[in-house]
Amino acid sequence: MPDVSAVAARAKRPLRYVMGGLYVIAGAMHFVLPSVYAQVIPPVFPRPLALVYLSGVAEIALGVGVVIPRTRRVAAWGLILLLIAIFPANIYMATSDVVITGGPAWIDTPSDAATWARLPFQAVFVLWAWWYT
């Protein structure tokens, strides 16, 4: 049986680059399809488009920061805070009848199962970022 901690230690560095890249791509998508992201911000939050751009900048900056050894720890904590901050949008997607328009078909029509499955994945992403704190 392989030593799980040894396998995790070997995977930690490359997974940091994967995570950083995913956040940079996700952040860039906020600028490619801002109106799509704005539609999933709960109505109680003001200026949804500004929040979309702000979270996009944060995702890009923190995604880059997590791969740089000097900024890795602070960026990982920033990602945790960002994931907590965007969680209301994920809840809103799962619990409301919002119809998303303006994006590719797979974005415009997410299934109920997909929107609900996304909620526990936030915890996985938080734990992944916490690994680098």
N, CA, C and O of each residue as an XYZ file, in Angstrom:
532
protein
N       0.851     -1.181      0.000
C       0.000      0.000      0.000
C       0.893      1.239      0.000
O       1.769      1.364      0.856
N       0.686      2.165     -0.953
C       1.546      3.355     -1.004
C       1.295      4.275      0.192
O       0.189      4.353      0.726
N       2.345      4.954      0.584
C       2.254      5.926      1.677
C       1.503      7.157      1.169
O       1.998      7.882      0.305
N       0.311      7.384      1.709
C      -0.548      8.472      1.242
C       0.129      9.825      1.413
O       0.021     10.687      0.541
N       0.825     10.016      2.529
C       1.468     11.314      2.753
C       2.595     11.552      1.752
O       2.829     12.690      1.346
N       3.294     10.492      1.349
C       4.355     10.654      0.348
C       3.769     10.997     -1.017
O       4.310     11.831     -1.742
N       2.671     10.353     -1.357
C       2.003     10.645     -2.631
C       1.493     12.089     -2.624
O       1.646     12.811     -3.610
N       0.892     12.502     -1.514
C       0.383     13.873     -1.400
C       1.521     14.881     -1.501
O       1.381     15.914     -2.156
N       2.638     14.588     -0.860
C       3.781     15.508     -0.901
C       4.300     15.676     -2.326
O       4.664     16.780     -2.732
N       4.336     14.571     -3.093
C       4.808     14.653     -4.490
C       3.819     15.418     -5.365
O       4.224     16.090     -6.314
N       2.536     15.323     -5.057
C       1.504     15.966     -5.876
C       1.301     17.429     -5.525
O       0.730     18.182     -6.314
N       1.759     17.835     -4.360
C       1.447     19.178     -3.872
C       1.944     20.276     -4.807
O       1.195     21.204     -5.112
N       3.164     20.193     -5.256
C       3.714     21.252     -6.122
C       2.993     21.332     -7.467
O       2.542     22.414     -7.843
N       2.867     20.217     -8.210
C       2.163     20.357     -9.501
C       0.703     20.769     -9.345
O       0.164     21.482    -10.192
N       0.061     20.325     -8.266
C      -1.336     20.714     -8.063
C      -1.472     22.202     -7.755
O      -2.516     22.801     -8.015
N      -0.430     22.788     -7.209
C      -0.443     24.240     -6.973
C      -0.513     24.974     -8.312
O      -1.224     25.971     -8.438
N       0.219     24.485     -9.307
C       0.195     25.115    -10.627
C      -1.151     24.889    -11.315
O      -1.656     25.772    -12.007
N      -1.722     23.714    -11.123
C      -3.052     23.445    -11.676
C      -4.070     24.402    -11.060
O      -4.860     25.026    -11.770
N      -4.042     24.508     -9.733
C      -4.981     25.387     -9.043
C      -4.796     26.834     -9.499
O      -5.771     27.515     -9.817
N      -3.570     27.295     -9.529
C      -3.320     28.666     -9.963
C      -3.836     28.923    -11.365
O      -4.462     29.950    -11.627
N      -3.572     27.988    -12.264
C      -4.038     28.127    -13.644
C      -5.554     28.148    -13.750
O      -6.119     28.917    -14.529
N      -6.209     27.303    -12.965
C      -7.672     27.276    -12.992
C      -8.269     28.602    -12.522
O      -9.254     29.078    -13.085
N      -7.672     29.193    -11.493
C      -8.182     30.482    -11.010
C      -7.913     31.601    -12.012
O      -8.748     32.491    -12.177
N      -6.778     31.573    -12.676
C      -6.490     32.593    -13.689
C      -7.500     32.483    -14.838
O      -8.029     33.491    -15.306
N      -7.758     31.262    -15.282
C      -8.737     31.058    -16.363
C     -10.135     31.485    -15.906
O     -10.848     32.181    -16.629
N     -10.514     31.060    -14.703
C     -11.839     31.435    -14.185
C     -11.966     32.949    -14.056
O     -13.002     33.521    -14.395
N     -10.919     33.590    -13.570
C     -10.941     35.044    -13.443
C     -11.044     35.734    -14.787
O     -11.768     36.720    -14.929
N     -10.320     35.222    -15.779
C     -10.381     35.807    -17.121
C     -11.780     35.684    -17.710
O     -12.230     36.565    -18.443
N     -12.464     34.594    -17.390
C     -13.818     34.414    -17.911
C     -14.783     35.475    -17.384
O     -15.807     35.745    -18.011
N     -14.464     36.074    -16.242
C     -15.299     37.159    -15.726
C     -15.270     38.365    -16.665
O     -16.207     39.164    -16.682
N     -14.205     38.495    -17.438
C     -14.080     39.605    -18.381
C     -14.577     39.225    -19.775
O     -14.915     40.098    -20.575
N     -14.619     37.933    -20.065
C     -15.118     37.455    -21.353
C     -16.649     37.423    -21.358
O     -17.282     37.819    -22.336
N     -17.235     36.948    -20.259
C     -18.692     36.813    -20.158
C     -19.223     37.490    -18.885
O     -19.881     36.836    -18.075
N     -18.951     38.780    -18.699
C     -19.339     39.410    -17.431
C     -20.837     39.387    -17.171
O     -21.254     39.244    -16.021
N     -21.649     39.524    -18.200
C     -23.104     39.553    -17.974
C     -23.622     38.204    -17.488
O     -24.604     38.145    -16.747
N     -22.969     37.126    -17.900
C     -23.380     35.797    -17.430
C     -23.127     35.686    -15.933
O     -23.991     35.224    -15.187
N     -21.960     36.102    -15.497
C     -21.632     36.045    -14.072
C     -22.522     36.984    -13.260
O     -22.910     36.655    -12.139
N     -22.843     38.140    -13.812
C     -23.676     39.110    -13.090
C     -25.074     38.556    -12.818
O     -25.710     38.934    -11.835
N     -25.545     37.677    -13.670
C     -26.886     37.120    -13.502
C     -27.011     36.195    -12.294
O     -28.119     35.960    -11.811
N     -25.901     35.673    -11.805
C     -25.975     34.731    -10.680
C     -25.630     35.393     -9.347
O     -25.565     34.720     -8.319
N     -25.415     36.682     -9.361
C     -25.187     37.395     -8.105
C     -26.554     37.667     -7.478
O     -27.438     38.223     -8.130
N     -26.725     37.282     -6.229
C     -28.031     37.495     -5.587
C     -28.450     38.960     -5.652
O     -27.614     39.852     -5.506
N     -29.728     39.209     -5.867
C     -30.215     40.579     -6.023
C     -29.971     41.484     -4.815
O     -30.024     42.706     -4.953
N     -29.708     40.925     -3.652
C     -29.471     41.760     -2.470
C     -28.108     42.461     -2.527
O     -27.862     43.401     -1.772
N     -27.233     42.008     -3.413
C     -25.918     42.635     -3.535
C     -25.974     43.746     -4.576
O     -26.495     43.538     -5.672
N     -25.444     44.926     -4.249
C     -25.471     46.044     -5.204
C     -24.404     45.884     -6.287
O     -23.399     45.200     -6.095
N     -24.640     46.516     -7.400
C     -23.677     46.627     -8.500
C     -23.065     45.282     -8.894
O     -21.860     45.082     -8.742
N     -23.883     44.369     -9.396
C     -23.387     43.031     -9.717
C     -22.249     43.016    -10.736
O     -21.325     42.210    -10.620
N     -22.308     43.889    -11.720
C     -21.240     43.890    -12.717
C     -19.906     44.301    -12.100
O     -18.868     43.732    -12.436
N     -19.925     45.265    -11.218
C     -18.694     45.663    -10.525
C     -18.167     44.509     -9.676
O     -16.957     44.296     -9.606
N     -19.057     43.769     -9.035
C     -18.634     42.619     -8.241
C     -18.031     41.521     -9.115
O     -17.090     40.839     -8.707
N     -18.575     41.358    -10.311
C     -18.028     40.375    -11.254
C     -16.592     40.748    -11.620
O     -15.699     39.902    -11.584
N     -16.376     42.008    -11.971
C     -15.026     42.436    -12.330
C     -14.072     42.345    -11.143
O     -12.926     41.921    -11.295
N     -14.539     42.737     -9.978
C     -13.708     42.666     -8.784
C     -13.305     41.229     -8.475
O     -12.137     40.959     -8.193
N     -14.258     40.313     -8.524
C     -13.930     38.913     -8.247
C     -13.045     38.330     -9.338
O     -12.215     37.465     -9.058
N     -13.202     38.786    -10.571
C     -12.323     38.331    -11.654
C     -10.885     38.758    -11.429
O      -9.958     37.963    -11.589
N     -10.706     40.014    -11.059
C      -9.351     40.509    -10.751
C      -8.766     39.724     -9.584
O      -7.598     39.338     -9.613
N      -9.579     39.488     -8.558
C      -9.102     38.742     -7.383
C      -8.697     37.324     -7.767
O      -7.652     36.842     -7.329
N      -9.503     36.655     -8.574
C      -9.166     35.284     -8.976
C      -7.860     35.247     -9.762
O      -7.031     34.364     -9.545
N      -7.674     36.192    -10.666
C      -6.435     36.220    -11.456
C      -5.234     36.493    -10.553
O      -4.231     35.781    -10.612
N      -5.341     37.514     -9.728
C      -4.222     37.881     -8.850
C      -3.879     36.761     -7.869
O      -2.707     36.444     -7.666
N      -4.895     36.173     -7.271
C      -4.649     35.112     -6.296
C      -4.181     33.825     -6.975
O      -3.382     33.080     -6.409
N      -4.674     33.565     -8.177
C      -4.211     32.406     -8.940
C      -2.731     32.505     -9.279
O      -1.997     31.521     -9.199
N      -2.304     33.698     -9.657
C      -0.876     33.930     -9.912
C      -0.104     33.864     -8.594
O       0.962     33.253     -8.513
N      -0.655     34.500     -7.573
C       0.032     34.562     -6.282
C       0.278     33.211     -5.646
O       1.283     33.025     -4.960
N      -0.621     32.267     -5.863
C      -0.467     30.968     -5.213
C       0.674     30.141     -5.829
O       1.160     29.204     -5.196
N       1.097     30.469     -7.025
C       2.205     29.711     -7.624
C       3.563     30.345     -7.323
O       4.598     29.730     -7.578
N       3.573     31.545     -6.793
C       4.824     32.230     -6.452
C       5.159     31.920     -4.995
O       4.382     32.252     -4.099
N       6.296     31.292     -4.750
C       6.615     30.879     -3.373
C       6.493     32.000     -2.344
O       6.007     31.774     -1.236
N       6.920     33.173     -2.695
C       6.919     34.294     -1.747
C       5.513     34.746     -1.344
O       5.309     35.231     -0.231
N       4.545     34.584     -2.252
C       3.182     35.050     -1.995
C       2.186     33.901     -1.807
O       0.995     34.141     -1.605
N       2.662     32.671     -1.873
C       1.783     31.499     -1.848
C       0.853     31.479     -0.640
O      -0.354     31.294     -0.794
N       1.390     31.663      0.536
C       0.575     31.545      1.753
C      -0.518     32.617      1.808
O      -1.678     32.309      2.083
N      -0.154     33.861      1.548
C      -1.139     34.947      1.574
C      -2.181     34.738      0.482
O      -3.371     34.950      0.715
N      -1.746     34.325     -0.710
C      -2.685     34.089     -1.809
C      -3.635     32.942     -1.478
O      -4.818     33.006     -1.812
N      -3.138     31.904     -0.831
C      -4.002     30.779     -0.456
C      -5.072     31.235      0.530
O      -6.236     30.857      0.396
N      -4.693     32.041      1.515
C      -5.697     32.598      2.440
C      -6.675     33.492      1.687
O      -7.871     33.488      1.982
N      -6.179     34.255      0.720
C      -7.054     35.090     -0.100
C      -8.049     34.261     -0.892
O      -9.212     34.641     -1.022
N      -7.598     33.128     -1.423
C      -8.508     32.250     -2.150
C      -9.594     31.691     -1.236
O     -10.754     31.581     -1.633
N      -9.215     31.342     -0.022
C     -10.208     30.854      0.932
C     -11.265     31.926      1.193
O     -12.463     31.644      1.188
N     -10.815     33.144      1.418
C     -11.764     34.250      1.652
C     -12.627     34.512      0.417
O     -13.823     34.781      0.536
N     -12.023     34.433     -0.756
C     -12.773     34.636     -1.992
C     -13.834     33.554     -2.166
O     -14.969     33.851     -2.538
N     -13.472     32.315     -1.902
C     -14.438     31.223     -2.027
C     -15.610     31.408     -1.071
O     -16.754     31.108     -1.413
N     -15.323     31.895      0.111
C     -16.403     32.177      1.069
C     -17.266     33.337      0.559
O     -18.491     33.309      0.680
N     -16.618     34.347     -0.008
C     -17.344     35.530     -0.489
C     -18.263     35.209     -1.662
O     -19.337     35.799     -1.776
N     -17.870     34.295     -2.527
C     -18.695     33.993     -3.702
C     -19.715     32.886     -3.436
O     -20.543     32.584     -4.295
N     -19.657     32.286     -2.258
C     -20.579     31.198     -1.942
C     -22.055     31.611     -2.042
O     -22.865     30.802     -2.494
N     -22.436     32.819     -1.645
C     -23.848     33.204     -1.821
C     -24.329     33.122     -3.277
O     -25.496     32.816     -3.520
N     -23.458     33.387     -4.232
C     -23.852     33.263     -5.639
C     -24.125     31.803     -5.988
O     -25.044     31.508     -6.752
N     -23.336     30.895     -5.437
C     -23.567     29.470     -5.693
C     -24.879     29.003     -5.067
O     -25.616     28.215     -5.660
N     -25.159     29.495     -3.867
C     -26.432     29.159     -3.218
C     -27.587     29.720     -4.031
O     -28.593     29.041     -4.241
N     -27.443     30.962     -4.490
C     -28.489     31.600     -5.291
C     -28.760     30.796     -6.570
O     -29.915     30.604     -6.951
N     -27.707     30.333     -7.221
C     -27.892     29.519     -8.430
C     -28.677     28.249     -8.128
O     -29.529     27.841     -8.917
N     -28.390     27.621     -6.984
C     -29.021     26.353     -6.649
C     -30.460     26.511     -6.164
O     -31.280     25.611     -6.343
N     -30.762     27.642     -5.556
C     -32.075     27.781     -4.909
C     -33.057     28.672     -5.651
O     -34.239     28.701     -5.305
N     -32.603     29.392     -6.651
C     -33.514     30.297     -7.357
C     -33.847     29.737     -8.735
O     -33.266     28.752     -9.191
N     -34.774     30.380     -9.361
C     -35.159     29.990    -10.722
C     -34.499     30.899    -11.751
O     -35.039     31.111    -12.836
N     -33.323     31.437    -11.406
C     -32.637     32.337    -12.324
C     -32.357     31.615    -13.642
O     -31.909     30.468    -13.655
N     -32.626     32.302    -14.738
C     -32.343     31.780    -16.069
C     -31.125     32.519    -16.581
O     -31.159     33.738    -16.752
N     -30.069     31.802    -16.822
C     -28.819     32.403    -17.270
C     -28.826     32.453    -18.791
O     -29.074     31.445    -19.453
N     -28.550     33.635    -19.340
C     -28.524     33.802    -20.789
C     -27.240     34.512    -21.192
O     -26.602     35.182    -20.380
N     -26.878     34.353    -22.450
C     -25.744     35.083    -22.998
C     -24.448     34.312    -23.054
O     -23.437     34.847    -23.507
N     -24.448     33.085    -22.614
C     -23.234     32.281    -22.642
C     -23.417     31.036    -23.479
O     -24.452     30.859    -24.121
N     -22.417     30.172    -23.477
C     -22.564     28.893    -24.171
C     -23.703     28.086    -23.555
O     -24.073     28.314    -22.404
N     -24.253     27.157    -24.306
C     -25.417     26.379    -23.857
C     -25.163     25.667    -22.537
O     -26.064     25.589    -21.702
N     -23.970     25.153    -22.330
C     -23.697     24.417    -21.088
C     -23.671     25.346    -19.876
O     -23.805     24.886    -18.742
N     -23.501     26.646    -20.103
C     -23.580     27.617    -19.008
C     -25.007     28.111    -18.857
O     -25.493     28.297    -17.741
N     -25.680     28.326    -19.986
C     -27.030     28.887    -19.953
C     -28.040     27.956    -19.286
O     -29.027     28.426    -18.720
N     -27.816     26.684    -19.341
C     -28.809     25.753    -18.817
C     -28.181     24.743    -17.854
O     -28.206     23.542    -18.123
N     -27.616     25.216    -16.730
C     -27.051     24.236    -15.792
C     -28.186     23.433    -15.150
O     -29.244     23.976    -14.833
N     -27.950     22.158    -14.968
C     -28.969     21.313    -14.347
C     -29.048     21.610    -12.854
O     -28.108     22.133    -12.256
N     -30.183     21.265    -12.271
C     -30.321     21.413    -10.821
C     -29.250     20.596    -10.107
O     -28.674     21.038     -9.113
N     -28.994     19.406    -10.625
C     -27.975     18.547    -10.004
C     -26.612     19.230    -10.021
O     -25.867     19.155     -9.044
N     -26.285     19.889    -11.115
C     -24.985     20.561    -11.215
C     -24.881     21.735    -10.252
O     -23.848     21.928     -9.611
N     -25.946     22.514    -10.149
C     -25.884     23.673     -9.250
C     -25.829     23.243     -7.788
O     -25.171     23.894     -6.976
N     -26.513     22.152     -7.446
C     -26.452     21.655     -6.068
C     -25.124     20.956     -5.792
O     -24.587     21.067     -4.690
N     -24.589     20.240     -6.774
C     -23.306     19.551     -6.591
C     -22.166     20.549     -6.406
O     -21.159     20.246     -5.766
N     -22.333     21.711     -6.961
C     -21.293     22.738     -6.843
C     -21.092     23.193     -5.397
O     -19.985     23.569     -5.012
N     -22.147     23.159     -4.607
C     -22.064     23.656     -3.228
C     -21.037     22.902     -2.385
O     -20.177     23.550     -1.789
N     -21.077     21.577     -2.303
C     -20.048     20.900     -1.496
C     -18.653     20.997     -2.111
O     -17.654     20.877     -1.402
N     -18.581     21.213     -3.414
C     -17.262     21.364     -4.033
C     -16.550     22.621     -3.549
O     -15.321     22.690     -3.588
N     -17.306     23.610     -3.095
C     -16.663     24.797     -2.524
C     -15.787     24.396     -1.346
O     -14.700     24.947     -1.168
N     -16.243     23.451     -0.544
C     -15.441     22.982      0.591
C     -14.172     22.293      0.104
O     -13.111     22.443      0.712
N     -14.272     21.552     -0.967
C     -13.085     20.904     -1.552
C     -12.090     21.968     -2.003
O     -10.889     21.840     -1.764
N     -12.586     23.015     -2.653
C     -11.702     24.087     -3.114
C     -11.077     24.844     -1.945
O      -9.915     25.245     -2.010
N     -11.846     25.038     -0.880
C     -11.303     25.687      0.319
C     -10.190     24.821      0.911
O      -9.127     25.336      1.259
N     -10.420     23.534      1.027
C      -9.394     22.634      1.568
C      -8.159     22.598      0.677
O      -7.032     22.535      1.168
N      -8.375     22.640     -0.628
C      -7.252     22.650     -1.567
C      -6.397     23.898     -1.340
O      -5.172     23.806     -1.269
N      -7.030     25.043     -1.228
C      -6.283     26.286     -0.972
C      -5.617     26.234      0.408
O      -4.476     26.666      0.571
N      -6.331     25.708      1.382
C      -5.785     25.644      2.745
C      -4.517     24.799      2.791
O      -3.643     25.045      3.622
N      -4.406     23.820      1.920
C      -3.210     22.973      1.826
C      -1.954     23.824      1.626
O      -0.859     23.423      2.021
N      -2.115     24.993      1.014
C      -0.960     25.852      0.702
C      -0.753     26.983      1.705
O       0.095     27.851      1.500
N      -1.535     26.972      2.799
C      -1.340     28.001      3.816
C      -0.237     27.561      4.760
O       0.095     28.282      5.700
